[in-house]
């Protein structure tokens, strides 16, 4: 029953993310980790990768995860869903070699040296990097997730996205903060 509840809740969370922004979690609603996972899923749906990023037209979209936190747990429930007509496959990243074929990289937990070196190696790769840290986009990541007041927000580093060949939908950019 718990799995079904989460499956039903995710589409509702996704609608909230794009339509109204996000308010603080309440006892009856999704928690912060569920909301952030829903944002990441929406990023996969509303970002366009260059065609060479996929080996075949029916290739999966690899959502890779480096580190551990509550958002990482919620992302695991997205395994098998579709984004951009591609099935999502979750993959753990524990070394540089694990980055091969990643399309989205969620960097979980606090910043640390191994994660920084992973990000540096992806500077020119078509990988959407996302972290739950306010300053992540300013430090070269593509998307920062953060809570401000009682709302989950996100910031987009457009120059990092463009250097990776990633294109954001106008709808998604309307909701983003774009640091200068």
Order of alpha helices (4+ residues) and beta strands (2+ residues): alpha-alpha-beta-beta-alpha-beta-beta-beta-alpha-beta-beta-beta-alpha-beta-alpha
